[in-house]
Amino acid sequence: MKARPSLRRHRRGNIIVLTAFLLVVMVACIAFAVDVGYLYTVRSELQRSADSAAIAAAWELMDEDAPAGSASASNLEADAVARAGQYAALNPIGSDAPTLASGDVVVGYMANPSSPAATLVPASGSTMPNAVQVTVQRTTGQNGQVPLFFARILGMENQSLTAHATAALLNSFGGFHAPHDGSNLGILPFALDEQTWNDLLAGGGTDSYKYNSESKTVSAGVDGVKEVNLYPQGTGSPGNRGTVDIGGSNNSTADLARQITDGISADDLEDLGKPFELGSDGTMTLNGDTGISAGVKDELASIIGQTRIIPIFRSVTGPGNNAQYTIVKFAGIRVLAVKLTGSMSSKMLMIQPATVVAKGGIPATGTQSSYFLYSPVWLVR
């Protein structure tokens, strides 16, 4: 039988052509994989820069260093913009520190930052800003496009990338719920009348105590922040010169002492039997006690220099232990001095407005119902 002719010589060189073709495809895949991976890395760095800039800028909206109530919306906005630029630069993108263009930082107001539908609008009038949106770019016009490597073989040299982040805080509280982390609410069971509070905001009160933020101590002197006496010298209700019940209606001295030092617990809120929140009419009622025992003077003395939250009441009805306080606002304060012995006129619990960062806040739905109170900052989107 005659042997079949070999086809091998007719295929000589085919493998070289196929290999060359596959090498081109492989190089293209490598270029795609390497550059796509690099772009994902840069995108993550962009987002990190935007997130940190937005969070840092939103914290500036609290104005913790200035006397309470002294900052203007324009000053807060300028501080937030500057802080955003600083923190964006601290987070390099592709080894380069980014800068923010005019318009990359938008400071405004969100009525309810917790809502997915919340929109950022310009703060106006008495509405103070509570949100910051930051855009970080690697584009032709800002910071330069992201350079590619192997993809240049395919004619792609650069890629534009942009990241956005919005951070916000609550600055108008309508009430409180138990914090999700199990901590207590730093609320004092003392209520101040609305007229005295409004007078204090208008420049009334005295300035006989000063707080040292470095040593965290209080001493006699002037610090530019007025103070008033929180001790209820008279509530307008016969026989009622005491505290409010945030919990059961029969709070003991031991309960008050615990609430003064440790705050309001989840059990206290449950014992209250109703939401600790202003209703649709902007009010909430709390039962009152007839007196402040000198048995809590040591607890009050132990929190001198510390900040707390107090309810503000508009009116009191009913006598003695049946008094009902109509609460309309909440305020952040610092405890300055306490004296619960001696004559009624000499008793005092001196406080001044102070910035308080509180968890468990419920957004207000109407007009401004809290002062100097802020939630921690969080990323909205």
QUIFEN-V23175 format. One record per backbone hydrogen bond with DSSP energy under -1.0 kcal/mol. CO is the residue of the C=O (numbers start at 1). NH is the residue of the N-H. If there is no record, write none. Layout:
co:nh
CO:NH
CO:NH
This chain:
co:nh
11:14
13:17
14:18
15:19
16:20
17:21
18:22
19:23
20:24
21:25
22:26
23:27
24:28
25:29
26:30
27:31
28:32
29:33
30:34
31:35
32:36
33:37
34:38
35:39
36:40
37:41
38:42
39:43
40:44
41:45
42:46
43:47
44:48
45:49
46:50
47:51
48:52
49:53
50:54
51:55
52:56
53:57
54:58
55:59
58:61
59:62
67:70
72:76
73:77
74:78
75:79
76:80
77:81
78:82
79:83
80:84
81:85
82:86
83:87
84:88
85:89
88:91
93:96
96:93
101:104
104:135
106:133
108:130
108:131
109:121
112:115
115:118
121:109
124:127
130:169
131:108
132:167
133:106
134:165
136:163
138:161
139:144
142:139
146:159
149:152
150:153
151:154
151:156
152:155
157:148
159:146
161:138
163:136
165:134
166:380
166:381
167:132
168:378
170:375
172:364
174:278
175:362
179:182
185:187
185:264
186:309
189:244
192:313
193:197
194:198
195:199
196:200
197:201
198:202
199:204
200:203
206:227
208:221
210:219
212:216
217:212
219:210
227:206
228:351
231:233
237:240
238:320
243:289
252:256
253:257
254:258
255:259
256:260
257:261
258:262
259:263
264:185
265:269
266:270
267:271
268:272
275:277
276:176
279:282
283:279
284:327
286:325
287:245
293:296
294:297
296:300
297:301
298:302
300:303
301:304
303:306
306:335
308:333
309:188
310:331
311:192
312:328
312:329
313:194
315:326
317:324
319:322
320:323
323:288
324:317
325:286
326:314
327:284
329:312
330:371
331:310
332:354
333:308
334:352
335:305
337:350
339:348
348:339
349:230
350:336
350:337
351:228
352:334
356:374
360:177
362:174
369:330
371:332
372:356
374:358
378:168
